Amino acid sequence: MRNEKGQFTSEGNKGRPKGSTNQRTTRLRDKFLKLVEANESTLHEDLQSLKPKERLDVILNLASYLIPKLKATEMTLEDKTESQFRPIKIIKRVIVDENR
């Protein structure tokens, strides 16, 4: 059930569960994968005709559609307990100039 702003209310349908995949996105990725697989030999020939840098750019661009990207993570001091920190050893060295 939605309110006047179009948002889901606490009663009734709560929407798609967190972490579930969008069906449209899944279908598009499957179609794209089938397209790449169906044209594999042509793609291979086309890639071979490119310069190495161009070839790498194309491969990386294609990979972004086929391989999920890793999410960047950030850690704060609140995320760690005191026992999880490793102490840093401070090493003092004395440099002697023998030419003096």
N, C-alpha and C positions, 0 to 999 in steps of 0.2 A: 504494500500500500504506500502511496506517495502523498506528500503534503503539497501545499499550494506552490512551493518552490521547485517541485519535481524531485525532491530528495526522498529516499526511503524512510519511512517512519519506523518506530520501534516495534510496531505490530505488523504481522503479516510478513511479506517477502523482504528479506534483508539484503537481497542482491547476490551477486556472485561471491562465493567464499574467497577469502584471502588466499592467494597463492594458486588459484585455479587458472587455467589457461583460457585465453579468448579463443572461441571456436573459429572465428573468421581468420584470425592470425595463423592458427594452426593449419587451416585449409590452404591459405596463401603460401605458407612455407612448404607444404607438401607439393603444391603445384609447381612452385619454383624448383624444388629438388627434382621433380620428374622432368621438368624442362631441361635442366642441366644434364641429367642422366641420359636423356634422349639425344642430346646434341654433344655428347662427350667427345667423339672423334673430331667433330668440326671445331669444338672449343680448343682441343689439343693442338690442332693445326694452326688455328688463329693465334694461340698463345706463343707457339714457336716462331711465328713471323714477327713478333714484337721484340723490342729491345729489352734487355734484362730488367731495367727499372720499371718500364711500362708493364712487363709481364708480372712483376711482383705486385704492382699497384692493383692490377686486375684481380689477381688471386686473393689479395687481402680484402678487396671490396666484395668479392663473391663470398668469402669466408664469413663476413659479417652477417650474411643472410642465412648461412647454414649452421654456424657454430654460435651458441649463445655467448654473449659477452659476460665477463666476470664483473660483478658489482664491486666498486671501490669501497673499502671499509675504513672506518676511522675509529681510533681507540683513544679514549680519554683516561685520565688518571682515576676517575671514578669507576672505570670498568675493571681495574686491577686491585687486588688486595695487596697489602704490604708484603706478604710472603711471596708474591709472584715477581717481585722486582729483583733483579740480580745486582749485587753491589758492583760498583766500578772501582777498579784498583787504580790508584794514582801512583805513577812511577816517577820518581825524581831522579834525574841524571845530572851529573856534574861533568861539564866538558872542560877539559884542561887543554890550554893552548901551550904546546911544548916549545913554541918559537919565542916565547917571552924570556 
